[in-house]
Amino acid sequence: FASKYLEFGERMAATKADVCLVLSKNMKEYIDTKYGVNSILFANGIDKPKSHAPEIIKEKYGLEKNEYILSLGRIVPEKGLQYLIKAFRECSSDRKLVIAGGSESNKDYYNQLLALAEGDERIIFTGYVYGQEVQELYSNAYIFALPSNLEGMANALLEAMSYGNCCLISDIPENTEVVHDKALSFEKGNETDLQKKLQMLLDDENLVRKYKKEAAPYILDRYNWDIVVDQMLRVYAGDVVDY
């Protein structure tokens, strides 16, 4: 019943709205083909952030700059965090893995992740994080990891790149469309490939620095709010243009 109800909502959104906005080429192809509409490719916007030294995260978790891999967002199955934990446990490194976020809606999955991480003191679960703590986590990560099975356009990925992070992402189109060649990808759901890529970045600081150097200029130029707002104004004016 729930699936049918959600499908009904999707159909109404696609066919009855004056304009249907989508966040990826993959979703545009799906919506346009299934419902015979001409949806508009849209984008999330990102501001240039201010970096912060590790103060709160040092006091709470003992984290210093470039000493941890970060994954930040909702703790739900579609984020693929089980692959990241399993892959990280097979890596040889003194760096830590920080899983930041909470999961009020799926406690069972959260508990599964805790069980997967049990016995590895390098893995830290922060729970919900806010404000400057989030900014410090982004500012000082060695790698940002997004192992998702499913995304729209991940704000966490845009934010991580805006802080100049080296990002390791699953190769779903919704991720690769955003980063192009400015991040490293692995095959979705493939723990062996994820472990291989993760170990490569842990061992090669020069490669990490390369991705860090390229990330912020690229993402801030392509996904800044000036472009996004201009497109939205044109949509309202009837000048329909994809992002």
QUINOR-V781538 format. One record per residue. RES is the residue in three letters. NEAR is the number of other ideal C-beta (glycine too) atoms within 8 Angstrom. Layout:
# QUINOR-V781538
[[RES NEAR] [RES NEAR]]
This chain:
# QUINOR-V781538
[[PHE 4] [ALA 5] [SER 6] [LYS 7] [TYR 8] [LEU 8] [GLU 8] [PHE 8] [GLY 8] [GLU 8] [ARG 9] [MET 8] [ALA 9] [ALA 13] [THR 8] [LYS 5] [ALA 7] [ASP 2] [VAL 7] [CYS 10] [LEU 8] [VAL 11] [LEU 11] [SER 13] [LYS 8] [ASN 10] [MET 12] [LYS 12] [GLU 8] [TYR 8] [ILE 13] [ASP 11] [THR 7] [LYS 7] [TYR 9] [GLY 5] [VAL 9] [ASN 5] [SER 12] [ILE 13] [LEU 11] [PHE 10] [ALA 11] [ASN 9] [GLY 10] [ILE 13] [ASP 7] [LYS 7] [PRO 10] [LYS 4] [SER 8] [HIS 10] [ALA 8] [PRO 12] [GLU 9] [ILE 9] [ILE 12] [LYS 10] [GLU 5] [LYS 8] [TYR 8] [GLY 5] [LEU 13] [GLU 8] [LYS 7] [ASN 7] [GLU 9] [TYR 13] [ILE 14] [LEU 14] [SER 16] [LEU 13] [GLY 10] [ARG 7] [ILE 13] [VAL 9] [PRO 7] [GLU 8] [LYS 13] [GLY 13] [LEU 11] [GLN 9] [TYR 12] [LEU 14] [ILE 14] [LYS 11] [ALA 13] [PHE 14] [ARG 10] [GLU 6] [CYS 10] [SER 4] [SER 7] [ASP 3] [ARG 10] [LYS 10] [LEU 13] [VAL 15] [ILE 15] [ALA 11] [GLY 13] [GLY 8] [SER 11] [GLU 4] [SER 4] [ASN 9] [LYS 7] [ASP 6] [TYR 11] [TYR 11] [ASN 8] [GLN 9] [LEU 14] [LEU 9] [ALA 7] [LEU 10] [ALA 12] [GLU 6] [GLY 4] [ASP 8] [GLU 4] [ARG 10] [ILE 12] [ILE 11] [PHE 8] [THR 13] [GLY 6] [TYR 6] [VAL 10] [TYR 5] [GLY 5] [GLN 8] [GLU 12] [VAL 11] [GLN 12] [GLU 14] [LEU 16] [TYR 15] [SER 13] [ASN 15] [ALA 15] [TYR 10] [ILE 14] [PHE 17] [ALA 12] [LEU 17] [PRO 13] [SER 15] [ASN 10] [LEU 6] [GLU 12] [GLY 7] [MET 12] [ALA 13] [ASN 8] [ALA 10] [LEU 16] [LEU 14] [GLU 11] [ALA 16] [MET 17] [SER 14] [TYR 12] [GLY 9] [ASN 14] [CYS 15] [CYS 17] [LEU 15] [ILE 16] [SER 14] [ASP 9] [ILE 12] [PRO 8] [GLU 16] [ASN 16] [THR 11] [GLU 10] [VAL 12] [VAL 13] [HIS 7] [ASP 4] [LYS 11] [ALA 12] [LEU 11] [SER 11] [PHE 14] [GLU 8] [LYS 10] [GLY 8] [ASN 9] [GLU 9] [THR 7] [ASP 9] [LEU 15] [GLN 13] [LYS 9] [LYS 12] [LEU 15] [GLN 11] [MET 10] [LEU 13] [LEU 12] [ASP 5] [ASP 8] [GLU 5] [ASN 6] [LEU 10] [VAL 12] [ARG 9] [LYS 8] [TYR 14] [LYS 10] [LYS 7] [GLU 8] [ALA 17] [ALA 10] [PRO 7] [TYR 11] [ILE 14] [LEU 11] [ASP 6] [ARG 7] [TYR 12] [ASN 12] [TRP 8] [ASP 6] [ILE 12] [VAL 14] [VAL 9] [ASP 8] [GLN 12] [MET 9] [LEU 8] [ARG 10] [VAL 13] [TYR 6] [ALA 6] [GLY 5] [ASP 6] [VAL 8] [VAL 8] [ASP 5] [TYR 9]]
